[in-house]
Amino acid sequence: MNDTRTLMTLDDLRRILSESAGSEEGQLDGDILDTEFTELGYDSLALIETASVIQRDYGVEIPDKLATPRELLDAVNGSLVTAG
């Protein structure tokens, strides 16, 4: 069976964060991979909305307690590779 889902990129995550939780212009620019979501201005409610969008778009459950964009991307892409 050929899985047509593609891996999530940092740009995909930036778009989802901006769309689902809102962000100020430039807030997600640069190297944010290891910056904690709280430092980026995202609270738990914003991350719940983000997880909901990721689940809808990628079919992946997001575990609780992910602190950084890198951890979130690793969780999503790890699930996609395992499922594929």
Protein Blocks (a to p, Z undefined) as FASTA:
>chain_A
ZZfbdcddfklmmmmmmmmnopaehklgcjfklgcfklnopafklmmmmmmmmmmmnopa
cdehiabfklmmmmmmmmmmmmZZ
